[in-house]
Amino acid sequence: MEASPSSDHPLVIFNPTANRGNMEQHRALLRHRLEQEPQAEYVETKRQGEAQERAMNAAKEGRPIIIVGGDGSVHEVVNGILSAGRRVPLGIVAAGSGNDYALHTLKLPHAPATAIERAYTGRLVDSDAGIVNGRYFVNSFSVGLDADIAVAAGWMKKIPLMSGQRLYYGTTIKQLLFGYHRCPWLKFTLDAGEEPVEVATGR
């Protein structure tokens, strides 16, 4: 991974659909902060995958990146940066329904104003990343029950008031009670060239 010189033209990526679209407070605070950073480029994403593309292009130019969104937005931006083969500063403003990586792994602030200021001025720290099937991940990689619950949560978050811990606890109970009527088998390899490992994921 090649280190890139830091640019004074950061890219600020804002996901307007994070937190069920309840992003007005984040938008207002961010725009106020941007008045102090006239060099920054501000963009609101309009489609899935756009954050990854924009992050990749910014990383190739050696520009710092700030993402305002949830775990999915962070996942896209991380893949954009790492696929560019560059090391650039990444600021994260937790604004989604879960925010597991930002709040629990990195211990970043939850209050929007504090989180935005930390994204601009915080101390840089190294963070590990993994790769599976050509996609990078920074928080966790799961198979079986945990992965199934994460997928189901994507649908459950459309239900009113389902967010944060309520979303994941509710999804877990739903999947345990109604999601497993048969025992599927999963094949995977931990390292290229190894023999596949065959496991039962649940009954």
N, C-alpha and C positions, 0 to 999 in steps of 0.2 A: 504494500500500500504506500503510495507516494504522498508525502506531505506537501500541501499547497500553501504558498504564502497567503496570509489573510488579506482580503480585500476590504475596502471601506464602503463597499456597495452591497450590503447584505440583501438576501432575498427573504421576504416574509410571506409565508404561505398560510392562508386562512381557509379552513374548511367550514363553509357556512351551514352544512348539514350536520355537523357534530352536535352532540347533546340534544338530539331531536330538533335541531334548528333553533334552539334557544341560545342564540349567540350574540344578542344585541349588546349585552354588557361587555363581553370580550371585544366586540367590534369597536365600540365607543372608546374603551380604554386604549386599545391598540392604535386607533387613529390619532388619539391625543399624543401617544408616545411617538408616533411617526412624525409628528410635527417637529420633534426635536432631532429627527434623523432624516433630513431631506434627501440624503443619498440612497436611502433604502428603496428597494422595489417591492411593492405590495401587490399581491395577487390573491383573488378568491377562486378556489377551484370550482369547476362546473361539472366534472365527470370523474368517475373512478379511473385511477391511473395517471391523472394529470399531475398530482403532487410528485409522483415518482419521476416523471419526465422532466418537470421543472427543476427538481432537486439535482438530477443527474447533470443537466446543462449548467446549473449554477456551480456545482462541484468541479466540473471540468474547467471552469473559469477561476477556480480558487476562491469563490465567494462564500462567506458564512451564510447559514440558513437558519431561520426560525420557523417552526411549525406550530400552528395553533389548531389543535384538534385532539382526537382521541387516539387509542392504540392503533387503529387501522391507518390513520394518517401518518403516525410515526413509522409504522411498518413500511408504508410507501416511500417516505422520505429516506429512510435508512437504506432501502434497496436502491434508490436513485443514487445516493452518495457512494455506496460501496461498489455498485456496478460501474461507476465512473473511474474507480481505482484511485480515488483521491482521499486525503484526510483534510476535512474542513470542519470548523466549529459548527455545532448543531445546538440550538436553543429550543427547548420544548416547553410549550404552555399547555398544561393539561386542561382540555376542554371537552372531553368525551364523556361517555356514560360509565366507563370503567377506569381508565387512566392507570392501569396496573403498573406499567413500566415507569411512568413519570413519578407517580406518588409513592409507590411501595419499593420499587427497585432503586430509583435515583433519589428518592426522598425530596422531590421538588415541591415548592409551595403549591397549595390548592387555591388560595385566594387569587383571583384573576390579576389584580393590580400588582401584587407581589411577584406572581409567576412571570408576568410580562417583563418586569424590571430585571428579574433574575436571568431571563433568557437573553437580555441585552448585555448585562454586566457581570454575570456569574463567572465563577472560576472554572476553567476547563479541566475535565477529568476524563481519563480513558475508560472505555466501556467495551466489554467483549461482545463478539457477534459470532453466530454460527451460520451454516448454510446447509440446506437440504433441498434436493431436487431443483437446484439452481436458484433458490430463493433464500435471501438472508433473513435472519431473525435475531433480535437482541434481548427479548424478555424470556421466552420459554419455547420449547418445542415439545409437543405432546402427541401421543397416539392413543387410540382406544377411547375409554370413557371421557377423559378430559377433553380430548379433541372433539368428540361428538357433542359434548355440552357447549363448547365454544361455537360450533356451527349452529346449534339450535338456538343459542342466545341471539344470533344475528336476526332470526325471525321473531323471537320473543320481544326484542326491544321495540317492535312496532306497536306493542300493546301499551296503552296509556299507563303512566306511573311505573313502568318497568325500566329501571335504570340502576346503575351501581350494584351494591350488594344484593338488593332485592331482585335484580335481573338474574344474577348468576345463581343465587340460592333457589329462586323459583324455577329456573331452567333445570337445575340439578334434580330437584324433586320430580319435576315433570318427566325427565328422561328416565330416572330410576323406576318410576311407577308405570310409565306407559311406553317407554322407548325400546325395551329389550324383550322381544318375543321369540328370538332365536339367538343362536350363538355364532356370530360371524368369525371367520378366521382372517388373520392379517399376516401378510408376508412382507418382511422388510430386511434390508442389509444395513449394517452399521458402517461398514467400510467397503469401498469398491473392491470387487473380486472375491469377497467372502461369500460363503454359502448362505442362502436366505434363512432367516429364522422364522419359524411358523408358530404363532401363538393364538390362543383364543382370547378375544377382547371382552367377553362377558356373556352371561347366560340369563 
